[in-house]
Amino acid sequence: MEEWGESDKSCGRCYKECLAGSRDDFMLEDKLWLKVNGGVSKGKLCYDCVEIGLGRELTMSDLKDVSVNYKFFDVLKEIPSNHDF
C-alpha cells in the first residue's frame, strides 16, 4: 500500500496545494466524496474544485463530523446558501 506523501497534498484537479488547517483541508461524507472524485476513494480536491464538481456550494451536511471540519461548522450555519466565499 502506498504511503500518503507530500505530492498527495495537492488538488487532483487544479493542483493547488491544500495546506493542513486551511479551507482546502476538509473531509466530505463518503458517498459525496466518491461522487465528486469519480468513484475513487483516495486523493485530494480543493474546496473550489469540490463545489465545481457538485455544481453547488458545500453545506454542513456534506461534511463529516470530524475535527478537521470543525472550523467550518459555525461559519456554514450562519452563511446563506447563495453567499460567495
CNS distance restraints for C-alpha pairs under 8 A (distance, minus, plus):
assign (resid   4 and name CA) (resid   8 and name CA) 6.22 0.50 0.50
assign (resid   5 and name CA) (resid   9 and name CA) 7.35 0.50 0.50
assign (resid   8 and name CA) (resid  43 and name CA) 6.64 0.50 0.50
assign (resid   8 and name CA) (resid  44 and name CA) 6.76 0.50 0.50
assign (resid   9 and name CA) (resid  17 and name CA) 5.99 0.50 0.50
assign (resid   9 and name CA) (resid  18 and name CA) 5.48 0.50 0.50
assign (resid   9 and name CA) (resid  19 and name CA) 7.00 0.50 0.50
assign (resid   9 and name CA) (resid  44 and name CA) 6.69 0.50 0.50
assign (resid  10 and name CA) (resid  15 and name CA) 5.08 0.50 0.50
assign (resid  10 and name CA) (resid  16 and name CA) 5.34 0.50 0.50
assign (resid  10 and name CA) (resid  17 and name CA) 4.22 0.50 0.50
assign (resid  10 and name CA) (resid  18 and name CA) 5.33 0.50 0.50
assign (resid  10 and name CA) (resid  44 and name CA) 6.50 0.50 0.50
assign (resid  10 and name CA) (resid  45 and name CA) 7.40 0.50 0.50
assign (resid  10 and name CA) (resid  46 and name CA) 7.86 0.50 0.50
assign (resid  11 and name CA) (resid  15 and name CA) 4.45 0.50 0.50
assign (resid  11 and name CA) (resid  16 and name CA) 5.26 0.50 0.50
assign (resid  11 and name CA) (resid  17 and name CA) 6.32 0.50 0.50
assign (resid  11 and name CA) (resid  18 and name CA) 6.49 0.50 0.50
assign (resid  11 and name CA) (resid  43 and name CA) 7.88 0.50 0.50
assign (resid  11 and name CA) (resid  44 and name CA) 5.15 0.50 0.50
assign (resid  11 and name CA) (resid  45 and name CA) 4.32 0.50 0.50
assign (resid  11 and name CA) (resid  46 and name CA) 5.30 0.50 0.50
assign (resid  12 and name CA) (resid  43 and name CA) 6.70 0.50 0.50
assign (resid  12 and name CA) (resid  44 and name CA) 5.78 0.50 0.50
assign (resid  12 and name CA) (resid  45 and name CA) 5.60 0.50 0.50
assign (resid  13 and name CA) (resid  45 and name CA) 6.73 0.50 0.50
assign (resid  13 and name CA) (resid  49 and name CA) 6.99 0.50 0.50
assign (resid  14 and name CA) (resid  49 and name CA) 7.42 0.50 0.50
assign (resid  16 and name CA) (resid  46 and name CA) 7.17 0.50 0.50
assign (resid  18 and name CA) (resid  22 and name CA) 7.06 0.50 0.50
assign (resid  18 and name CA) (resid  24 and name CA) 5.12 0.50 0.50
assign (resid  18 and name CA) (resid  25 and name CA) 6.03 0.50 0.50
assign (resid  18 and name CA) (resid  44 and name CA) 7.95 0.50 0.50
assign (resid  18 and name CA) (resid  45 and name CA) 7.94 0.50 0.50
assign (resid  18 and name CA) (resid  46 and name CA) 6.31 0.50 0.50
assign (resid  19 and name CA) (resid  24 and name CA) 6.74 0.50 0.50
assign (resid  19 and name CA) (resid  25 and name CA) 6.35 0.50 0.50
assign (resid  20 and name CA) (resid  24 and name CA) 7.81 0.50 0.50
assign (resid  20 and name CA) (resid  25 and name CA) 5.53 0.50 0.50
assign (resid  21 and name CA) (resid  25 and name CA) 5.87 0.50 0.50
assign (resid  21 and name CA) (resid  68 and name CA) 7.44 0.50 0.50
assign (resid  23 and name CA) (resid  47 and name CA) 6.75 0.50 0.50
assign (resid  24 and name CA) (resid  45 and name CA) 7.65 0.50 0.50
assign (resid  24 and name CA) (resid  46 and name CA) 4.81 0.50 0.50
assign (resid  24 and name CA) (resid  47 and name CA) 5.03 0.50 0.50
assign (resid  25 and name CA) (resid  46 and name CA) 7.48 0.50 0.50
assign (resid  25 and name CA) (resid  47 and name CA) 7.96 0.50 0.50
assign (resid  25 and name CA) (resid  68 and name CA) 7.10 0.50 0.50
assign (resid  25 and name CA) (resid  69 and name CA) 7.98 0.50 0.50
assign (resid  26 and name CA) (resid  63 and name CA) 7.64 0.50 0.50
assign (resid  26 and name CA) (resid  68 and name CA) 5.81 0.50 0.50
assign (resid  26 and name CA) (resid  69 and name CA) 5.47 0.50 0.50
assign (resid  27 and name CA) (resid  63 and name CA) 5.95 0.50 0.50
assign (resid  27 and name CA) (resid  64 and name CA) 5.87 0.50 0.50
assign (resid  27 and name CA) (resid  66 and name CA) 7.72 0.50 0.50
assign (resid  27 and name CA) (resid  68 and name CA) 7.22 0.50 0.50
assign (resid  27 and name CA) (resid  69 and name CA) 6.68 0.50 0.50
assign (resid  28 and name CA) (resid  32 and name CA) 6.42 0.50 0.50
assign (resid  28 and name CA) (resid  33 and name CA) 5.58 0.50 0.50
assign (resid  28 and name CA) (resid  62 and name CA) 5.67 0.50 0.50
assign (resid  28 and name CA) (resid  63 and name CA) 4.42 0.50 0.50
assign (resid  28 and name CA) (resid  64 and name CA) 5.41 0.50 0.50
assign (resid  29 and name CA) (resid  33 and name CA) 6.14 0.50 0.50
assign (resid  29 and name CA) (resid  62 and name CA) 5.74 0.50 0.50
assign (resid  29 and name CA) (resid  63 and name CA) 5.48 0.50 0.50
assign (resid  29 and name CA) (resid  64 and name CA) 5.04 0.50 0.50
assign (resid  30 and name CA) (resid  34 and name CA) 6.29 0.50 0.50
assign (resid  31 and name CA) (resid  35 and name CA) 6.30 0.50 0.50
assign (resid  32 and name CA) (resid  36 and name CA) 6.36 0.50 0.50
assign (resid  32 and name CA) (resid  62 and name CA) 7.05 0.50 0.50
assign (resid  33 and name CA) (resid  37 and name CA) 5.86 0.50 0.50
assign (resid  33 and name CA) (resid  39 and name CA) 7.86 0.50 0.50
assign (resid  33 and name CA) (resid  41 and name CA) 7.32 0.50 0.50
assign (resid  34 and name CA) (resid  38 and name CA) 5.95 0.50 0.50
assign (resid  34 and name CA) (resid  39 and name CA) 4.29 0.50 0.50
assign (resid  34 and name CA) (resid  40 and name CA) 5.77 0.50 0.50
assign (resid  34 and name CA) (resid  41 and name CA) 6.07 0.50 0.50
assign (resid  35 and name CA) (resid  39 and name CA) 5.87 0.50 0.50
assign (resid  36 and name CA) (resid  50 and name CA) 6.43 0.50 0.50
assign (resid  36 and name CA) (resid  53 and name CA) 5.43 0.50 0.50
assign (resid  36 and name CA) (resid  54 and name CA) 6.46 0.50 0.50
assign (resid  37 and name CA) (resid  41 and name CA) 7.43 0.50 0.50
assign (resid  37 and name CA) (resid  43 and name CA) 7.98 0.50 0.50
assign (resid  37 and name CA) (resid  45 and name CA) 7.90 0.50 0.50
assign (resid  45 and name CA) (resid  49 and name CA) 6.11 0.50 0.50
assign (resid  45 and name CA) (resid  50 and name CA) 6.24 0.50 0.50
assign (resid  46 and name CA) (resid  50 and name CA) 6.30 0.50 0.50
assign (resid  47 and name CA) (resid  51 and name CA) 6.39 0.50 0.50
assign (resid  48 and name CA) (resid  52 and name CA) 6.21 0.50 0.50
assign (resid  49 and name CA) (resid  53 and name CA) 6.03 0.50 0.50
assign (resid  50 and name CA) (resid  54 and name CA) 6.14 0.50 0.50
assign (resid  50 and name CA) (resid  58 and name CA) 7.99 0.50 0.50
assign (resid  51 and name CA) (resid  55 and name CA) 5.87 0.50 0.50
assign (resid  51 and name CA) (resid  56 and name CA) 5.45 0.50 0.50
assign (resid  51 and name CA) (resid  57 and name CA) 5.26 0.50 0.50
assign (resid  51 and name CA) (resid  58 and name CA) 6.20 0.50 0.50
assign (resid  52 and name CA) (resid  56 and name CA) 6.78 0.50 0.50
assign (resid  57 and name CA) (resid  81 and name CA) 7.26 0.50 0.50
assign (resid  58 and name CA) (resid  62 and name CA) 6.27 0.50 0.50
assign (resid  59 and name CA) (resid  63 and name CA) 7.23 0.50 0.50
assign (resid  59 and name CA) (resid  76 and name CA) 6.59 0.50 0.50
assign (resid  59 and name CA) (resid  81 and name CA) 7.86 0.50 0.50
assign (resid  60 and name CA) (resid  72 and name CA) 7.74 0.50 0.50
assign (resid  60 and name CA) (resid  73 and name CA) 6.48 0.50 0.50
assign (resid  60 and name CA) (resid  76 and name CA) 6.17 0.50 0.50
assign (resid  60 and name CA) (resid  77 and name CA) 7.24 0.50 0.50
assign (resid  63 and name CA) (resid  69 and name CA) 6.87 0.50 0.50
assign (resid  64 and name CA) (resid  69 and name CA) 7.06 0.50 0.50
assign (resid  65 and name CA) (resid  69 and name CA) 6.81 0.50 0.50
assign (resid  65 and name CA) (resid  70 and name CA) 7.60 0.50 0.50
assign (resid  66 and name CA) (resid  70 and name CA) 6.85 0.50 0.50
assign (resid  69 and name CA) (resid  73 and name CA) 7.01 0.50 0.50
assign (resid  70 and name CA) (resid  74 and name CA) 7.83 0.50 0.50
assign (resid  71 and name CA) (resid  75 and name CA) 7.52 0.50 0.50
assign (resid  72 and name CA) (resid  76 and name CA) 5.83 0.50 0.50
assign (resid  73 and name CA) (resid  77 and name CA) 6.23 0.50 0.50
assign (resid  74 and name CA) (resid  78 and name CA) 6.65 0.50 0.50
assign (resid  75 and name CA) (resid  79 and name CA) 6.41 0.50 0.50
assign (resid  79 and name CA) (resid  83 and name CA) 6.43 0.50 0.50
